[in-house]
Amino acid sequence: MELSTILQAILLTADQPLSLEQLEHYFLPEEGISRGAIRSALHTLQTASAGQSFELKETASGFRLQTRVEFQPWVQRHHDERPQKYSRAFLETLALIAWRQPITRAEIEEVRGVAVNANVIKTLLERDWVRVIGHKDVPGRPEMLGTTRHFLDYFNLKSLDELPSLADMQTLDVDKLQLELLG
């Protein structure tokens, strides 16, 4: 059986992205499957998925098979529940954390010019898109917030370097972003 086909089966049934190291553990030592062979088979799988409704995507946590974005309108019909819409305050807070991390709640409020609703931060923490990464060495020792691997995985990013520039964000259509987040 071809290694790329085996990896396809593993990734199709995985609940989360899998790293090369995790994929390597699916094989017994006597099978002689090296990390290089896995990497090559993943490249073969990526090439084979061209023109298919799915793609191999590498995120911060590893590799996963996912439906291509252009099929989103039909695939979403699997779900009866209405996807959650995010407020402008939620999206602005998330963007500030992503681009300026580590950042405190007070710093977010200073940039936005309004208080941050506690539920916004709570939701970001619950979704595991944001976490407390430390405390600022100032009176009161406020929490410093930063993004998580789950945030990167959700938005199909390998690293924060793949975020669009702040200049690009200023011209962003919030309604379009809402549609992308719903997927």
SVG drawing of the C-alpha trace seen along z (x, -y; Angstrom):
<svg xmlns="http://www.w3.org/2000/svg" viewBox="-31 -56 45 61">
<polyline fill="none" stroke="black" stroke-width="0.4" points="0.0,0.0 1.3,-3.5 2.5,-5.6 0.6,-8.7 -2.7,-6.7 -2.0,-5.5 -1.3,-9.1 -4.5,-10.2 -6.5,-7.6 -4.8,-8.7 -5.4,-12.4 -9.0,-11.9 -9.8,-10.3 -7.7,-12.6 -9.6,-15.1 -6.8,-17.6 -3.7,-18.4 -0.9,-16.0 2.8,-16.9 5.5,-14.9 6.6,-13.5 3.0,-12.3 2.6,-10.8 5.9,-9.0 4.5,-7.3 1.8,-5.6 4.5,-3.3 6.4,-0.5 10.2,-0.7 10.5,2.4 8.4,0.7 11.3,-1.6 9.2,-4.7 11.4,-7.7 10.4,-11.3 11.8,-12.1 9.6,-9.4 6.6,-10.8 7.4,-14.4 7.7,-13.1 4.5,-11.1 2.7,-14.3 4.0,-16.2 2.6,-13.4 -0.7,-13.6 -0.8,-17.4 -0.1,-17.1 -2.7,-14.3 -5.4,-16.5 -5.0,-19.2 -8.4,-19.5 -10.1,-17.6 -12.7,-19.1 -10.1,-18.7 -6.6,-19.9 -3.7,-19.0 -3.0,-22.0 -0.1,-22.6 -0.9,-24.6 1.1,-25.5 0.2,-22.1 0.8,-20.0 -1.0,-18.6 -4.7,-18.1 -7.0,-17.3 -9.8,-19.8 -12.4,-20.8 -11.4,-23.6 -12.9,-27.0 -14.8,-27.2 -17.0,-24.3 -17.9,-26.0 -21.5,-27.0 -22.5,-23.4 -20.5,-21.8 -22.0,-24.2 -25.4,-22.7 -24.4,-19.7 -24.8,-21.8 -28.2,-22.7 -27.0,-25.2 -26.4,-28.7 -22.7,-29.6 -21.9,-32.3 -21.4,-35.8 -18.7,-37.9 -19.1,-41.5 -16.8,-44.3 -15.5,-44.6 -14.7,-40.8 -12.8,-41.0 -10.9,-44.2 -9.9,-42.7 -8.7,-39.5 -6.8,-41.4 -5.0,-43.6 -4.0,-40.5 -2.8,-38.7 -0.7,-41.7 0.5,-43.3 1.0,-40.3 1.8,-40.2 -0.8,-42.9 -2.8,-43.7 -6.4,-44.5 -5.6,-48.1 -3.5,-48.4 -6.3,-47.0 -8.7,-49.6 -6.2,-52.4 -5.9,-51.5 -9.7,-50.9 -10.7,-53.9 -13.4,-52.0 -13.5,-49.4 -13.2,-45.7 -16.2,-43.7 -15.2,-40.9 -17.3,-38.5 -15.1,-39.2 -11.9,-38.1 -13.8,-35.2 -15.0,-33.9 -11.5,-34.2 -10.1,-32.2 -12.9,-29.6 -12.3,-29.1 -8.6,-28.6 -7.7,-31.3 -6.1,-33.4 -4.3,-32.6 -2.6,-34.4 1.1,-34.3 2.4,-36.2 2.0,-39.2 3.3,-42.7 5.8,-44.0 3.8,-47.1 1.6,-47.8 -1.4,-45.5 0.6,-42.9 -2.0,-42.8 -2.3,-39.7 -0.6,-39.7 -2.5,-38.0 -1.3,-36.1 -2.6,-33.8 -2.5,-30.0 -1.7,-27.2 -5.4,-26.6 -5.8,-30.1 -3.2,-29.4 -4.8,-26.1 -8.3,-27.6 -7.1,-30.3 -4.9,-27.9 -1.7,-29.6 1.7,-28.0 2.9,-31.0 2.0,-34.6 4.2,-35.7 1.4,-34.6 -1.0,-37.2 -1.8,-39.9 -0.1,-43.3 -1.9,-45.9 -2.1,-48.0 -4.1,-45.2 -6.3,-44.9 -7.3,-48.6 -9.0,-47.8 -10.5,-44.6 -14.2,-44.0 -15.7,-42.9 -18.6,-41.2 -16.3,-39.1 -14.3,-38.2 -17.5,-37.1 -18.2,-34.7 -14.7,-33.3 -14.9,-32.9 -18.2,-31.0 -16.5,-28.3"/>
</svg>
